[in-house]
């Protein structure tokens, strides 16, 4: 059953407007660059922004069903970024479709799973150089919010046309079926009929092209049965290892269980 977007937005905007109207900007700053241009300028070792750079786009993510954790994805007409806010219940302040301006001077930028992340500089020598902002004041400094909530349409694309510069964007893949799931134990005699959303699931087209879907154990629908008929998948595109294997592929992280639509 498709999600009733309008009803959801009315609920979220009511909560969002009633909590902190003083932080809603009547006019957002114009962007100084596009997200795609910014991606090209961030090297493989990341970058700390020292200039007054402003991005502008709409929130495409939601943590309402707990499958996206402590971050928001923001997309313009060219590409997308993930902002690591380190806060919970983000749908109340940053509902899907909210227009925002990102003021990223002083922020650290780097790639993870093909996605350009924005946050603070991580302490230590780990592979991930971006950490969570972790304060409301810091979040309000970076993310300036409007009162305009208009969800973006997912970019409909064939698996064969996916590219790494699309990572972070909201995409839709039609005509795929689940063929494997890390949620089952074949040594215990489990089959795909026992598969759940939790973990990683591999979907294929009739031509054999594949894409994975990752679902957190904490997602509200993690223990729901994995559909075994042909479906359409919508979610945030990423690139990375499938399960615990060394094999890498494109992944979709759904926002809601209804992001999987039985065709």
C-alpha positions as CSV (number, residue, x, y, z in Angstrom):
1,X,0.0,0.0,0.0
2,X,1.4,3.4,-1.0
3,X,2.3,5.9,1.7
4,X,-0.1,8.7,2.1
5,X,2.4,11.5,1.7
6,X,0.1,14.5,2.2
7,X,-1.3,13.3,5.5
8,X,2.2,12.6,6.8
9,X,3.5,16.0,5.8
10,X,0.6,17.8,7.5
11,X,1.5,15.9,10.7
12,X,5.2,16.6,10.4
13,X,5.0,20.2,9.5
14,X,2.6,20.9,12.3
15,X,5.1,19.4,14.8
16,X,8.0,21.1,13.0
17,X,6.4,24.6,13.0
18,X,5.2,24.4,16.6
19,X,8.6,23.4,18.2
20,X,11.0,26.2,17.1
21,X,9.5,28.7,14.7
22,X,12.3,31.1,15.4
23,X,14.7,28.9,13.5
24,X,12.7,28.9,10.3
25,X,14.1,31.4,7.8
26,X,11.7,33.5,5.8
27,X,14.2,33.6,2.9
28,X,17.1,31.1,2.3
29,X,20.4,32.2,1.0
30,X,21.1,31.5,-2.7
31,X,23.5,28.7,-3.3
32,X,27.1,29.5,-4.2
33,X,27.6,26.2,-6.0
34,X,25.8,23.0,-6.8
35,X,26.3,19.7,-4.9
36,X,27.6,18.1,-8.1
37,X,30.3,20.7,-8.4
38,X,31.2,20.3,-4.8
39,X,31.6,16.6,-5.2
40,X,34.1,17.2,-8.0
41,X,36.2,19.5,-5.8
42,X,36.4,17.2,-2.7
43,X,39.5,15.0,-3.1
44,X,39.8,11.3,-2.3
45,X,41.2,12.3,1.2
46,X,38.3,14.7,2.0
47,X,38.4,18.4,2.7
48,X,37.7,20.9,5.4
49,X,35.7,23.9,4.0
50,X,37.3,27.3,4.8
51,X,35.1,29.4,2.4
52,X,31.5,30.6,2.7
53,X,29.9,27.9,0.6
54,X,26.1,27.6,0.6
55,X,24.2,24.6,-0.9
56,X,20.5,24.5,-1.4
57,X,18.2,21.6,-1.8
58,X,15.4,19.5,-0.3
59,X,15.5,16.8,2.3
60,X,14.8,13.4,0.8
61,X,15.3,11.2,3.8
62,X,13.3,10.4,7.0
63,X,14.1,8.6,10.2
64,X,10.3,8.1,10.9
65,X,10.7,4.3,10.6
66,X,14.3,4.2,12.1
67,X,16.1,2.9,9.1
68,X,18.1,6.1,8.6
69,X,20.0,7.1,11.7
70,X,21.0,10.6,12.9
71,X,21.5,12.1,9.5
72,X,19.6,13.8,6.7
73,X,20.1,13.5,3.0
74,X,19.8,16.8,1.0
75,X,19.5,16.8,-2.8
76,X,19.5,19.5,-5.4
77,X,18.9,19.1,-9.1
78,X,22.5,17.8,-9.6
79,X,23.5,15.5,-6.7
80,X,23.1,14.9,-3.0
81,X,24.9,15.1,0.4
82,X,24.4,13.4,3.8
83,X,24.5,15.8,6.7
84,X,25.6,14.0,10.0
85,X,23.6,15.8,12.6
86,X,23.9,13.3,15.5
87,X,20.3,14.0,16.7
88,X,17.2,11.8,16.9
89,X,13.6,12.3,15.7
90,X,14.9,14.3,12.8
91,X,11.6,14.1,10.9
92,X,10.1,16.6,13.4
93,X,12.6,19.3,12.3
94,X,13.6,18.2,8.9
95,X,10.6,16.5,7.2
96,X,10.9,14.9,3.8
97,X,10.6,17.6,1.2
98,X,11.8,20.5,3.4
99,X,13.8,23.1,1.5
100,X,17.0,23.9,3.3
101,X,20.2,25.9,2.8
102,X,23.5,24.3,4.0
103,X,26.1,26.7,5.3
104,X,29.2,24.5,5.3
105,X,32.1,26.7,6.2
106,X,34.1,25.0,8.9
107,X,32.6,21.6,8.1
108,X,34.5,18.5,7.2
109,X,33.5,16.7,3.9
110,X,34.5,13.2,2.9
111,X,33.0,10.1,1.1
112,X,31.6,7.0,2.7
113,X,29.8,4.3,0.7
114,X,30.0,6.6,-2.3
115,X,28.0,9.3,-0.4
116,X,29.5,12.8,0.2
117,X,29.1,13.4,4.0
118,X,29.0,16.7,5.8
119,X,29.8,17.1,9.5
120,X,32.6,17.8,11.9
121,X,36.2,16.6,11.7
122,X,36.6,13.2,13.3
123,X,39.3,12.8,15.9
124,X,41.8,10.0,15.3
125,X,43.2,8.2,12.3
126,X,40.1,6.1,11.3
127,X,39.1,5.7,7.7
128,X,36.0,7.9,8.2
129,X,37.2,11.5,8.7
130,X,33.7,13.0,9.2
131,X,31.9,12.9,12.6
132,X,28.4,14.0,13.8
133,X,27.7,17.6,14.6
134,X,25.9,16.4,17.8
135,X,24.3,19.7,19.0
136,X,21.1,21.6,18.1
137,X,23.2,24.8,17.9
138,X,25.6,23.3,15.5
139,X,22.8,21.8,13.4
140,X,21.0,25.2,13.2
141,X,24.3,26.8,12.1
142,X,24.8,24.4,9.2
143,X,21.2,23.7,8.2
144,X,18.9,26.7,7.6
145,X,15.3,25.7,7.2
146,X,12.4,27.2,5.3
147,X,8.7,26.6,5.7
148,X,8.5,25.0,2.2
149,X,7.9,21.3,2.3
150,X,7.5,19.7,-1.2
151,X,8.9,16.2,-1.6
152,X,11.2,15.5,-4.5
153,X,10.3,12.8,-7.0
154,X,12.7,9.9,-6.9
155,X,14.9,9.6,-9.9
156,X,13.7,6.6,-11.9
157,X,16.7,4.8,-13.3
158,X,17.8,1.4,-14.6
159,X,20.3,-0.6,-12.6
160,X,22.7,-0.6,-15.6
161,X,22.7,3.2,-15.7
162,X,23.7,3.7,-12.0
163,X,26.9,5.6,-11.4
164,X,28.8,6.5,-8.2
165,X,28.1,10.2,-8.6
166,X,24.4,9.3,-8.0
167,X,25.2,8.0,-4.5
168,X,23.2,9.8,-1.9
169,X,20.3,10.6,-4.3
170,X,16.8,9.3,-4.0
171,X,16.3,6.7,-6.8
172,X,13.6,4.3,-7.9
173,X,14.3,0.9,-9.4
174,X,11.4,-1.0,-11.1
175,X,10.9,-4.6,-11.9
176,X,13.2,-6.5,-9.4
177,X,12.7,-9.6,-7.3
178,X,14.5,-10.8,-4.1
179,X,16.8,-13.7,-4.7
180,X,19.0,-13.7,-1.6
181,X,18.9,-12.5,2.0
182,X,21.4,-12.4,4.9
183,X,18.5,-12.8,7.3
184,X,18.1,-16.5,6.6
185,X,20.3,-19.4,7.7
186,X,20.4,-22.1,4.9
187,X,22.3,-24.5,7.2
188,X,19.2,-24.5,9.4
189,X,17.0,-25.3,6.5
190,X,15.6,-21.8,6.0
191,X,14.6,-20.6,2.5
192,X,13.6,-17.3,1.0
193,X,10.1,-17.9,2.3
194,X,11.6,-17.2,5.8
195,X,13.4,-14.1,4.7
196,X,12.9,-10.8,6.6
197,X,13.9,-7.2,5.7
198,X,16.7,-7.1,8.3
199,X,20.2,-7.2,7.0
200,X,21.0,-7.2,3.3
201,X,18.8,-8.5,0.5
202,X,19.7,-9.0,-3.1
203,X,17.2,-8.1,-5.8
204,X,17.5,-8.9,-9.5
205,X,15.8,-7.9,-12.8
206,X,14.7,-10.5,-15.3
207,X,17.9,-9.7,-17.2
208,X,20.0,-10.6,-14.2
209,X,21.1,-7.1,-13.1
210,X,21.2,-6.8,-9.3
211,X,20.9,-4.3,-6.6
212,X,21.0,-4.8,-2.8
213,X,18.8,-3.3,-0.1
214,X,20.1,-2.7,3.4
215,X,17.8,-2.6,6.4
216,X,18.9,-1.8,9.9
217,X,18.0,-4.3,12.7
218,X,16.4,-1.2,14.4
219,X,14.1,-0.4,11.5
220,X,10.4,-0.7,12.6
221,X,9.8,-3.1,9.7
222,X,13.0,-5.1,10.2
223,X,11.1,-8.3,11.1
224,X,8.5,-8.0,8.4
225,X,8.6,-10.6,5.6
226,X,10.6,-9.9,2.6
227,X,8.3,-9.7,-0.5
228,X,9.1,-12.4,-3.0
229,X,7.1,-11.0,-6.0
230,X,8.2,-8.3,-8.4
231,X,8.6,-5.0,-6.8
232,X,9.6,-1.4,-7.3
233,X,12.3,-0.1,-4.8
234,X,12.7,3.6,-3.7
235,X,15.5,4.8,-1.5
236,X,18.9,6.4,-1.0
237,X,21.6,5.1,-3.3
238,X,24.9,3.9,-1.9
239,X,27.9,1.7,-2.9
240,X,29.5,-0.9,-0.7
241,X,30.0,-4.5,0.4
242,X,27.1,-6.9,0.3
243,X,26.6,-8.3,3.8
244,X,30.0,-9.5,5.2
245,X,31.3,-10.5,1.8
246,X,34.0,-8.8,-0.2
247,X,31.7,-8.3,-3.2
248,X,30.6,-4.7,-3.7
249,X,27.5,-3.5,-5.4
250,X,25.0,-0.6,-5.4
251,X,22.6,-0.5,-2.4
252,X,19.3,1.2,-1.7
253,X,18.5,2.2,1.8
254,X,14.7,2.6,2.1
255,X,13.1,5.3,4.3
256,X,9.8,3.5,4.8
257,X,8.6,0.0,4.4
258,X,6.2,1.4,1.7
259,X,9.3,2.4,-0.3
260,X,9.0,-1.2,-1.6
261,X,5.9,-1.2,-3.8
262,X,4.6,-4.6,-5.1
263,X,4.0,-4.3,-8.8
